[in-house]
Amino acid sequence: MTQTKEAIEKYLHQYGGDGWTILKPMSLVEMGFTPEFVQKHTKIHESGDAPKDTIFIENGIAAKLQGVYCLEFLYGIANDCGADQTEAKQKTGRGFQAGCLCRSVLKKIRSS
């Protein structure tokens, strides 16, 4: 595991069940994740045609937004700490996947 338990627990407490939000990379570094780990999960996201694929920001809709997608970051955390992802991968909803990953990661880091 390359990330601290403290950073992971803080993230899970704040965003654990969130499978939708795109976060500013620096907010995750400030939370305690290494810049390299955050950069690995940072990409440019594009709004799509469907309402669920639209990126909303404070002052409207963004065609593109650079950041870290919460669900992908949770999968990254699960990979990093060796948490079981089987149940999450069986779910179709982003929130259901995020919830499963959150529980699995917490179980893993609390047992190590």
CYANA upper distance limits for C-alpha pairs under 8 A (distance plus 0.5 A):
  1 MET  CA     80 ASP  CA      5.78
  1 MET  CA     81 CYS  CA      5.19
  1 MET  CA     82 GLY  CA      8.13
  2 THR  CA     80 ASP  CA      7.07
  2 THR  CA     81 CYS  CA      8.14
  3 GLN  CA      7 ALA  CA      7.48
  3 GLN  CA      8 ILE  CA      7.65
  3 GLN  CA     33 PHE  CA      6.57
  3 GLN  CA     34 THR  CA      7.51
  3 GLN  CA     80 ASP  CA      8.05
  4 THR  CA      8 ILE  CA      6.89
  4 THR  CA     32 GLY  CA      7.91
  4 THR  CA     33 PHE  CA      7.88
  5 LYS  CA      9 GLU  CA      6.48
  5 LYS  CA    109 ILE  CA      7.13
  6 GLU  CA     10 LYS  CA      6.56
  6 GLU  CA     32 GLY  CA      8.14
  7 ALA  CA     11 TYR  CA      6.65
  7 ALA  CA     31 MET  CA      6.33
  7 ALA  CA     32 GLY  CA      5.36
  7 ALA  CA     33 PHE  CA      6.55
  8 ILE  CA     12 LEU  CA      6.59
  8 ILE  CA     33 PHE  CA      8.42
  8 ILE  CA     77 ILE  CA      8.07
  9 GLU  CA     13 HIS  CA      6.49
  9 GLU  CA    106 LEU  CA      7.91
 10 LYS  CA     14 GLN  CA      6.77
 10 LYS  CA     31 MET  CA      7.67
 11 TYR  CA     15 TYR  CA      6.17
 11 TYR  CA     16 GLY  CA      7.07
 11 TYR  CA     31 MET  CA      7.78
 12 LEU  CA     16 GLY  CA      4.38
 12 LEU  CA     17 GLY  CA      8.11
 12 LEU  CA    102 CYS  CA      6.85
 15 TYR  CA     70 CYS  CA      7.99
 16 GLY  CA     74 LEU  CA      8.32
 16 GLY  CA     98 ALA  CA      7.04
 16 GLY  CA     99 GLY  CA      7.14
 16 GLY  CA    102 CYS  CA      5.89
 17 GLY  CA     95 GLY  CA      6.49
 17 GLY  CA     96 PHE  CA      8.24
 17 GLY  CA     98 ALA  CA      5.47
 17 GLY  CA     99 GLY  CA      5.18
 17 GLY  CA    102 CYS  CA      7.20
 18 ASP  CA     70 CYS  CA      6.83
 18 ASP  CA     71 LEU  CA      7.45
 18 ASP  CA     94 ARG  CA      8.30
 18 ASP  CA     95 GLY  CA      6.45
 18 ASP  CA     98 ALA  CA      6.53
 18 ASP  CA     99 GLY  CA      8.19
 19 GLY  CA     69 TYR  CA      8.22
 19 GLY  CA     70 CYS  CA      5.94
 19 GLY  CA     71 LEU  CA      4.93
 19 GLY  CA     94 ARG  CA      5.24
 19 GLY  CA     95 GLY  CA      5.40
 19 GLY  CA     97 GLN  CA      7.78
 19 GLY  CA     98 ALA  CA      5.81
 20 TRP  CA     69 TYR  CA      7.39
 20 TRP  CA     70 CYS  CA      6.67
 20 TRP  CA     71 LEU  CA      7.16
 20 TRP  CA     94 ARG  CA      7.34
 20 TRP  CA     95 GLY  CA      8.03
 21 THR  CA     69 TYR  CA      6.44
 21 THR  CA     70 CYS  CA      6.07
 22 ILE  CA     67 GLY  CA      6.14
 22 ILE  CA     68 VAL  CA      5.69
 22 ILE  CA     69 TYR  CA      4.83
 22 ILE  CA     70 CYS  CA      6.55
 23 LEU  CA     27 SER  CA      7.71
 23 LEU  CA     28 LEU  CA      8.34
 23 LEU  CA     67 GLY  CA      5.87
 23 LEU  CA     68 VAL  CA      5.52
 23 LEU  CA     69 TYR  CA      6.84
 23 LEU  CA     70 CYS  CA      7.52
 24 LYS  CA     28 LEU  CA      7.74
 24 LYS  CA     66 GLN  CA      8.16
 24 LYS  CA     67 GLY  CA      5.61
 24 LYS  CA     68 VAL  CA      6.95
 25 PRO  CA     29 VAL  CA      7.13
 25 PRO  CA     38 VAL  CA      6.73
 25 PRO  CA     39 GLN  CA      7.83
 25 PRO  CA     42 THR  CA      7.28
 25 PRO  CA     67 GLY  CA      6.24
 25 PRO  CA     68 VAL  CA      6.58
 26 MET  CA     30 GLU  CA      6.57
 27 SER  CA     31 MET  CA      6.71
 28 LEU  CA     32 GLY  CA      7.07
 28 LEU  CA     33 PHE  CA      6.35
 28 LEU  CA     38 VAL  CA      7.36
 29 VAL  CA     33 PHE  CA      5.31
 29 VAL  CA     34 THR  CA      6.44
 29 VAL  CA     35 PRO  CA      6.33
 29 VAL  CA     38 VAL  CA      7.44
 33 PHE  CA     37 PHE  CA      7.21
 33 PHE  CA     38 VAL  CA      7.21
 34 THR  CA     38 VAL  CA      6.87
 35 PRO  CA     39 GLN  CA      6.44
 36 GLU  CA     40 LYS  CA      6.68
 37 PHE  CA     41 HIS  CA      7.33
 38 VAL  CA     42 THR  CA      6.75
 38 VAL  CA     68 VAL  CA      8.05
 41 HIS  CA     68 VAL  CA      6.31
 41 HIS  CA     69 TYR  CA      8.21
 41 HIS  CA     72 GLU  CA      7.73
 41 HIS  CA     73 PHE  CA      6.81
 41 HIS  CA     76 GLY  CA      8.08
 42 THR  CA     66 GLN  CA      7.42
 42 THR  CA     67 GLY  CA      5.67
 42 THR  CA     68 VAL  CA      5.24
 42 THR  CA     69 TYR  CA      8.19
 43 LYS  CA     66 GLN  CA      6.02
 43 LYS  CA     67 GLY  CA      6.23
 43 LYS  CA     68 VAL  CA      7.08
 44 ILE  CA     64 LYS  CA      6.98
 44 ILE  CA     65 LEU  CA      6.01
 44 ILE  CA     66 GLN  CA      4.67
 44 ILE  CA     67 GLY  CA      6.93
 45 HIS  CA     64 LYS  CA      5.99
 45 HIS  CA     65 LEU  CA      5.73
 45 HIS  CA     66 GLN  CA      6.52
 45 HIS  CA     67 GLY  CA      7.83
 46 GLU  CA     54 THR  CA      8.45
 46 GLU  CA     55 ILE  CA      7.84
 46 GLU  CA     62 ALA  CA      8.36
 46 GLU  CA     63 ALA  CA      6.19
 46 GLU  CA     64 LYS  CA      4.87
 46 GLU  CA     65 LEU  CA      7.01
 47 SER  CA     53 ASP  CA      6.02
 47 SER  CA     54 THR  CA      5.01
 47 SER  CA     55 ILE  CA      5.74
 47 SER  CA     62 ALA  CA      7.29
 47 SER  CA     63 ALA  CA      5.64
 47 SER  CA     64 LYS  CA      6.69
 48 GLY  CA     53 ASP  CA      5.19
 48 GLY  CA     54 THR  CA      6.01
 49 ASP  CA     53 ASP  CA      7.04
 49 ASP  CA     54 THR  CA      7.47
 50 ALA  CA     54 THR  CA      7.08
 54 THR  CA     61 ILE  CA      7.59
 54 THR  CA     62 ALA  CA      8.22
 55 ILE  CA     61 ILE  CA      6.25
 55 ILE  CA     62 ALA  CA      5.98
 55 ILE  CA     63 ALA  CA      7.56
 55 ILE  CA     64 LYS  CA      8.11
 55 ILE  CA     65 LEU  CA      8.19
 56 PHE  CA     60 GLY  CA      6.37
 56 PHE  CA     61 ILE  CA      5.02
 56 PHE  CA     62 ALA  CA      6.59
 57 ILE  CA     61 ILE  CA      6.20
 57 ILE  CA     62 ALA  CA      6.89
 68 VAL  CA     72 GLU  CA      8.12
 68 VAL  CA     73 PHE  CA      7.21
 69 TYR  CA     73 PHE  CA      6.64
 70 CYS  CA     74 LEU  CA      6.67
 71 LEU  CA     75 TYR  CA      6.91
 71 LEU  CA     94 ARG  CA      7.41
 71 LEU  CA     97 GLN  CA      8.18
 71 LEU  CA     98 ALA  CA      6.48
 72 GLU  CA     76 GLY  CA      6.71
 73 PHE  CA     77 ILE  CA      6.68
 74 LEU  CA     78 ALA  CA      6.61
 74 LEU  CA     98 ALA  CA      7.39
 74 LEU  CA    101 LEU  CA      7.06
 74 LEU  CA    102 CYS  CA      7.88
 75 TYR  CA     79 ASN  CA      6.62
 75 TYR  CA     85 GLN  CA      8.33
 75 TYR  CA    101 LEU  CA      7.60
 76 GLY  CA     80 ASP  CA      6.59
 77 ILE  CA     81 CYS  CA      6.76
 77 ILE  CA    105 VAL  CA      8.05
 78 ALA  CA     82 GLY  CA      6.26
 78 ALA  CA     83 ALA  CA      5.31
 78 ALA  CA     84 ASP  CA      7.67
 78 ALA  CA     85 GLN  CA      7.61
 78 ALA  CA    101 LEU  CA      7.35
 78 ALA  CA    104 SER  CA      8.23
 78 ALA  CA    105 VAL  CA      6.28
 79 ASN  CA     83 ALA  CA      6.95
 81 CYS  CA    105 VAL  CA      7.81
 81 CYS  CA    108 LYS  CA      7.75
 81 CYS  CA    109 ILE  CA      7.69
 82 GLY  CA    108 LYS  CA      7.90
 83 ALA  CA    101 LEU  CA      8.41
 83 ALA  CA    104 SER  CA      6.22
 83 ALA  CA    105 VAL  CA      5.73
 83 ALA  CA    107 LYS  CA      8.40
 83 ALA  CA    108 LYS  CA      6.09
 84 ASP  CA    101 LEU  CA      8.37
 84 ASP  CA    104 SER  CA      6.53
 84 ASP  CA    105 VAL  CA      8.14
 85 GLN  CA     89 LYS  CA      6.66
 85 GLN  CA    100 CYS  CA      8.30
 85 GLN  CA    101 LEU  CA      6.94
 85 GLN  CA    104 SER  CA      7.77
 86 THR  CA     90 GLN  CA      7.06
 87 GLU  CA     91 LYS  CA      7.33
 87 GLU  CA     97 GLN  CA      8.31
 87 GLU  CA    100 CYS  CA      6.96
 88 ALA  CA     96 PHE  CA      7.67
 88 ALA  CA     97 GLN  CA      4.93
 88 ALA  CA     98 ALA  CA      7.71
 88 ALA  CA     99 GLY  CA      8.40
 88 ALA  CA    100 CYS  CA      5.64
 88 ALA  CA    101 LEU  CA      6.47
 89 LYS  CA     97 GLN  CA      7.31
 91 LYS  CA     96 PHE  CA      6.71
 91 LYS  CA     97 GLN  CA      6.18
 92 THR  CA     96 PHE  CA      7.81
 92 THR  CA     97 GLN  CA      7.65
 93 GLY  CA     97 GLN  CA      6.70
 94 ARG  CA     98 ALA  CA      6.57
 95 GLY  CA     99 GLY  CA      6.60
 96 PHE  CA    100 CYS  CA      6.76
 97 GLN  CA    101 LEU  CA      6.66
 98 ALA  CA    102 CYS  CA      6.53
 99 GLY  CA    103 ARG  CA      6.83
100 CYS  CA    104 SER  CA      6.65
101 LEU  CA    105 VAL  CA      6.43
102 CYS  CA    106 LEU  CA      6.63
103 ARG  CA    107 LYS  CA      6.62
104 SER  CA    108 LYS  CA      6.68
105 VAL  CA    109 ILE  CA      6.64
106 LEU  CA    110 ARG  CA      6.42
107 LYS  CA    111 SER  CA      6.69
108 LYS  CA    112 SER  CA      6.96
